Amino acid sequence: MKIKSTFAILLLFSMLLSVVNTQAANPGKVLRHVVMFKFKESATPANIKLVEEAFAKLPQKIGGIQSYEWGTNSSPEGLNQGLTHCFILTFTSDKDRDAYLIHPAHKEFGKILGPYLDKVTVVDFWVK
């Protein structure tokens, strides 16, 4: 029984040490890159789907993106000013975000988006 108890304590200590080491290596800094689109009236559902799919491929093409989420506006407030699509990318450094901005895959995405885009709003912030 004593061996099982000692093993359980060592296992728990090892798990705790792993969590502490992970937190020390990544102190939890999270940079959100929020992008919102308003599409041109002439953009068809197929055009918009093309843009959605192209944006969704960027995390596989560009390193440094920690997470990717997106959705369409569902707010009942009517304050979206025509912005219908919101994309949120997460980075852990300005360096990673800046590399994303100039990456050739991001530039190619801009070429796909351009003909259908009416308005874009971008906000970056460090999570507090």
C-alpha positions in Angstrom: 0.0 0.0 0.0 2.9 2.3 0.8 4.4 1.9 -2.7 1.0 2.8 -4.4 0.7 5.8 -2.1 4.3 7.0 -2.9 3.7 6.4 -6.6 0.5 8.4 -6.6 2.3 11.3 -4.8 5.1 11.2 -7.3 2.7 11.1 -10.2 0.7 14.1 -8.8 4.0 16.0 -8.2 5.1 15.3 -11.8 1.8 16.5 -13.2 2.0 19.7 -11.1 5.6 20.3 -12.2 4.6 19.9 -15.8 1.8 22.5 -15.5 4.2 25.0 -13.7 6.8 24.5 -16.5 4.2 25.0 -19.2 3.0 28.2 -17.5 6.6 29.5 -17.1 7.4 28.8 -20.8 4.1 30.5 -22.0 3.0 33.0 -19.4 -0.4 33.2 -21.0 0.1 36.1 -23.3 -2.6 36.0 -26.0 -2.9 38.4 -28.9 -6.3 38.4 -30.7 -6.5 39.5 -34.3 -10.2 40.3 -35.1 -11.2 40.8 -38.7 -14.7 41.7 -39.8 -16.0 41.9 -43.4 -18.8 43.5 -45.2 -19.3 42.0 -48.6 -20.3 43.9 -51.8 -24.0 43.7 -52.7 -22.8 42.0 -55.9 -21.0 39.1 -54.0 -22.9 35.9 -54.5 -23.2 33.2 -51.8 -20.7 31.2 -53.8 -18.3 34.1 -53.8 -18.6 34.5 -50.0 -18.2 30.7 -49.5 -14.9 30.9 -51.6 -13.6 33.6 -49.2 -14.7 31.7 -46.1 -12.9 28.6 -47.3 -9.8 30.5 -48.3 -9.5 32.2 -44.9 -10.0 28.8 -43.2 -6.9 27.4 -45.0 -4.6 30.1 -43.7 -3.8 28.4 -40.3 -2.4 25.4 -42.2 -0.3 27.6 -44.4 1.0 30.1 -41.9 2.9 29.2 -38.7 2.3 31.1 -35.5 -1.5 31.0 -35.7 -2.5 29.4 -32.4 -6.2 29.2 -33.1 -8.8 30.3 -35.6 -12.5 30.9 -35.2 -15.1 32.5 -37.4 -18.8 33.1 -37.6 -21.5 35.3 -39.1 -23.3 38.1 -37.2 -26.2 37.0 -35.2 -26.6 40.1 -33.0 -30.2 41.4 -32.7 -28.9 44.9 -31.9 -28.5 46.0 -35.6 -25.2 47.8 -34.8 -22.9 45.8 -37.1 -22.9 48.5 -39.8 -23.2 45.9 -42.6 -20.3 43.7 -41.3 -21.5 40.2 -41.5 -18.4 37.9 -41.0 -16.0 37.9 -38.0 -12.8 36.0 -38.0 -10.6 35.7 -34.9 -7.0 34.5 -35.0 -4.9 34.0 -31.9 -1.2 34.6 -31.7 1.3 34.6 -28.8 3.5 37.4 -30.0 3.6 40.5 -32.1 6.3 38.8 -34.2 4.0 35.9 -35.1 1.1 38.3 -36.0 3.4 40.5 -38.0 4.8 37.5 -39.9 1.2 36.4 -40.7 0.4 39.9 -42.1 3.2 39.8 -44.7 3.1 36.1 -45.4 2.6 35.2 -49.1 -0.5 33.0 -48.3 -2.1 36.0 -46.6 -1.4 38.2 -49.6 -2.9 35.5 -51.9 -6.0 35.4 -49.6 -6.3 39.2 -50.1 -6.4 38.7 -53.9 -9.3 36.2 -53.5 -11.1 38.5 -51.1 -10.6 41.8 -52.9 -13.2 41.6 -55.6 -16.0 40.8 -53.1 -15.0 43.1 -50.2 -16.9 46.3 -49.5 -15.5 47.1 -46.0 -13.1 45.5 -43.5 -12.4 46.3 -39.9 -9.4 44.9 -38.0 -8.8 45.2 -34.3 -5.8 43.5 -32.5 -5.7 43.4 -28.7 -3.8 41.7 -25.9 -6.1 39.7 -23.7 -6.2 41.0 -20.2 
